[in-house]
């Protein structure tokens, strides 16, 4: 039934020295029976631990200790008070108005983090007899194999001893608090360099893992099953170190007195209800208090606490163990009332008589003698190794020859001559240790200086690189802003030129309309009305004309540019499509209705108000083309309004079906300005298709974007210019 106890220490080297250092008047062989290491050597365990901590940056790590609360000393003023929350937890907080403070808060200071964890695995005499070397060796091997199996990535040193008061064989395991390598424990991965904490240091989890390993492999080491209760059973009675210490001394702690009174009261026939149980406990000088929190709510909780007359404060039942808590007490009282056996207090496990030592056979005795001789020879060699440096100081050549031949007696004799002067020998040893310490300190300081220098150099390089990157980014941003400003100025100039050209074209058209209205002549001669050239057309007059016209055929004697947008829209409302030819109404019910086949539609030349329209020869069209023709008047009106205001033609308003073929066959239906824009649109579409075939997708997408915005300007040879866009596009075309 191995017992496991855990603790921690701030200085790993001090703990490692304690486990192997003999006590006063004791030989080292009497204290240390076995010693072994994992990922380290027992002789250099402190250095190996420090190397691991330095490798992962945890060497010299510190933490802030918790604050302390104490009664005020003379000259101090109390500021805090301890209160109990509804859930039973006691906390410290500052005293409120009207509340008397009782304690002074002393903030915690900066302390070193734990460098090592200490675990003790103890075996009872009935499991391992300390007088039997074989049993001791198997028990020590069991602890080492258990640690390497359950915690393969830990760096630890195990030391077997049997020099305690009870002479029970036990193993001290010094574990480095920084994990040496990756390991998986209970299905969870722990990375190298992390601190040992959580489930790796929880004593209950460690005991459960040890019990599992004992159940699976204990027989291989001559160990029986675990007789101690499991973690769940141990929670029924939580015995503290004070309880165990006073029990060993033959006394009883206050907690054990309350536990005994609890059992005695439960055995009383009157203990069938909680009130009766409290009375019986009071007869045994134990005050029982039932605390109710969140009373009357679904989260109501009840708890029991106990106190002896000389105790300053109550102790909760859960502190004594789950067996003494409110729920367990009520359950036991119900069993008493029903007359059935109740749950009893967990029985303590007592170690039995020492395990017998088997008498060795003659063959085993012979093997033991051989082993003893071998051990003695090894000890002589070890001692010769230790004394060799001292022997060299007396006679260098003789000591070297004796060491090479294995003559340990000569080496020991020379060392004894040197030790004839103990004071001088001690001074020389101290000087040697001081020189070694100084040399190590110098090496550490040099290493720290190199690390600091590398860190400073790396920081300077990073700062310079960041500054260069920022300067380059600022330069690129400035160049981009300058380029965008230049492109914006060029685009503004082109926009102004386009507005001027459109205004001039509109003014020229107005002049021609005025001249045609004055002389009642067609707007274009017959040479301009060919199938390949557009005609200068205008919408046909509607049934209602403008209110008044002057001798030039314009309303109020003003040109088209002199009107506002509303007035132009109102004026364009007076114009409508050309009158259909005779028989057209018989062929189709409406302009947009589909015809059964190609139908000859008369083509009329639009004219200004007061000008007669010349009919063109009929040209057969399909229903799809007829639908585009029906949508032309509305599209032409919107296009002219946009151009008159200096805007682009919205590509979304262009009827579907207007292409190269439509413009060749029906371009004479469009206004010359609109016709020109549509021709430029088709040209830009052809250039985009050509760029697609060449694989120049960026330029093609830019042309498509311009088409979507109604920009139908001719494409220059050097490629399109962009007002804005990603930096990589600018770099591609600059």
Order of alpha helices (4+ residues) and beta strands (2+ residues): beta-alpha-alpha-beta-alpha-beta-beta-beta-beta-beta-beta-beta-alpha-beta-beta-beta-beta-alpha-alpha-alpha-alpha-alpha-beta-beta-beta-alpha-alpha-alpha-alpha-alpha-alpha-beta-alpha-beta-alpha-beta-beta-alpha-alpha-alpha-alpha-alpha
